[in-house]
Amino acid sequence: MAQTATPPDLALAEALGPETGLGLRVKQAVLVLAGIAVLAVAAKIKVPLWPSPVPITLGTFAVLAIGASYGLRLGLITIVGYLAVGAVGLDVFASSSAENYGLSYMLGGSGGYLLGYALAVAYLGWAARRGLARSIEGMGGSMLVANLAIYVPGLIWLNQWIVAGDRFDAAAFSSTWDQTLAWGLTPFLIGDLLKLALAALLIPALWALVGTARR
């Protein structure tokens, strides 16, 4: 007998595996732990962009993929768990180290982007629950909004970090915002567009496989 189509209000992770009882709880726990591990590993795959304090990493791609596939609640639990693990001092952020870790790192130049990660996951989880992750067009549009959710707090925070720490380089930049964009936006645009496109293709493709398996 053919199985019914997956309800449109489910995220990808919710449509796979057990959906009730103990099996569901075990699946959720495994997904959260796996998501935290993926975020930590992806953050360490990076290309430094000195003098910018924000390197290019695969962290954004991991955030986008988890948000789009986990749904709102599970995605938020995962990203908050990741931030909590970093806050207590484990080396899970892009540029954290034995000398710069925990809350002191989170209050540095990258702090706004970490906040943006949580906003992006929340938005993508909401979008996934409305079926937007099942088409390339819906996923692509959602990814653009999610990237804005990362960049807006990231750039505002970075600008204030530059101002508060007297880090403005008047010899190289015309204003603090010129420096902020040069450090926190311009170098990342091409890479983020590629990561956005990859995620926008990958999630709907996985949904197509799920739909085929349920027929």
Solvent accessible surface area in square Angstrom, and as a share of the most:
residue,aa,sasa,rsa
1,M,238,1.06
2,A,79,0.61
3,Q,117,0.52
4,T,116,0.67
5,A,90,0.70
6,T,14,0.08
7,P,65,0.41
8,P,94,0.59
9,D,76,0.39
10,L,37,0.19
11,A,0,0.00
12,L,10,0.05
13,A,10,0.08
14,E,41,0.18
15,A,2,0.02
16,L,85,0.42
17,G,53,0.51
18,P,66,0.42
19,E,91,0.41
20,T,109,0.63
21,G,53,0.51
22,L,143,0.71
23,G,31,0.29
24,L,32,0.16
25,R,141,0.51
26,V,81,0.46
27,K,29,0.12
28,Q,35,0.16
29,A,53,0.41
30,V,87,0.50
31,L,41,0.20
32,V,22,0.13
33,L,124,0.62
34,A,45,0.35
35,G,2,0.02
36,I,26,0.13
37,A,55,0.42
38,V,78,0.45
39,L,3,0.02
40,A,18,0.14
41,V,94,0.54
42,A,10,0.08
43,A,6,0.05
44,K,73,0.31
45,I,93,0.47
46,K,77,0.33
47,V,87,0.50
48,P,97,0.61
49,L,50,0.25
50,W,223,0.78
51,P,66,0.42
52,S,14,0.09
53,P,37,0.23
54,V,16,0.09
55,P,14,0.09
56,I,48,0.24
57,T,15,0.09
58,L,73,0.36
59,G,3,0.03
60,T,15,0.09
61,F,42,0.17
62,A,6,0.04
63,V,1,0.00
64,L,0,0.00
65,A,20,0.15
66,I,11,0.06
67,G,0,0.00
68,A,0,0.00
69,S,17,0.11
70,Y,19,0.07
71,G,1,0.01
72,L,70,0.35
73,R,166,0.60
74,L,14,0.07
75,G,0,0.00
76,L,58,0.29
77,I,88,0.45
78,T,0,0.00
79,I,0,0.00
80,V,85,0.49
81,G,18,0.17
82,Y,3,0.01
83,L,27,0.13
84,A,51,0.40
85,V,40,0.23
86,G,0,0.00
87,A,31,0.24
88,V,121,0.69
89,G,22,0.21
90,L,105,0.52
91,D,77,0.40
92,V,15,0.09
93,F,2,0.01
94,A,17,0.14
95,S,41,0.26
96,S,8,0.05
97,S,40,0.26
98,A,87,0.67
99,E,152,0.68
100,N,63,0.32
101,Y,107,0.41
102,G,4,0.04
103,L,113,0.56
104,S,76,0.49
105,Y,12,0.05
106,M,34,0.15
107,L,120,0.60
108,G,16,0.15
109,G,6,0.06
110,S,13,0.08
111,G,4,0.04
112,G,0,0.00
113,Y,17,0.06
114,L,14,0.07
115,L,89,0.44
116,G,0,0.00
117,Y,27,0.10
118,A,17,0.13
119,L,84,0.42
120,A,0,0.00
121,V,0,0.00
122,A,25,0.20
123,Y,55,0.21
124,L,0,0.00
125,G,0,0.00
126,W,107,0.37
127,A,0,0.00
128,A,1,0.01
129,R,93,0.34
130,R,131,0.48
131,G,19,0.18
132,L,67,0.33
133,A,1,0.00
134,R,71,0.26
135,S,48,0.31
136,I,91,0.46
137,E,139,0.62
138,G,16,0.15
139,M,0,0.00
140,G,15,0.14
141,G,35,0.33
142,S,2,0.01
143,M,0,0.00
144,L,97,0.48
145,V,66,0.38
146,A,0,0.00
147,N,13,0.07
148,L,112,0.56
149,A,23,0.18
150,I,8,0.04
151,Y,23,0.09
152,V,81,0.46
153,P,21,0.13
154,G,0,0.00
155,L,21,0.10
156,I,93,0.47
157,W,80,0.28
158,L,0,0.00
159,N,5,0.02
160,Q,104,0.46
161,W,53,0.19
162,I,0,0.00
163,V,78,0.45
164,A,92,0.72
165,G,34,0.32
166,D,127,0.66
167,R,95,0.35
168,F,71,0.30
169,D,62,0.32
170,A,76,0.59
171,A,105,0.81
172,A,65,0.50
173,F,40,0.17
174,S,103,0.67
175,S,47,0.31
176,T,36,0.21
177,W,115,0.40
178,D,59,0.30
179,Q,0,0.00
180,T,0,0.00
181,L,69,0.34
182,A,37,0.28
183,W,28,0.10
184,G,0,0.00
185,L,41,0.20
186,T,86,0.50
187,P,50,0.32
188,F,14,0.06
189,L,79,0.39
190,I,133,0.68
191,G,21,0.20
192,D,16,0.08
193,L,102,0.51
194,L,122,0.61
195,K,22,0.09
196,L,18,0.09
197,A,46,0.36
198,L,98,0.49
199,A,0,0.00
200,A,5,0.04
201,L,95,0.47
202,L,67,0.33
203,I,3,0.02
204,P,12,0.07
205,A,52,0.40
206,L,62,0.31
207,W,14,0.05
208,A,62,0.48
209,L,119,0.59
210,V,13,0.08
211,G,29,0.28
212,T,80,0.46
213,A,85,0.66
214,R,54,0.20
215,R,210,0.77
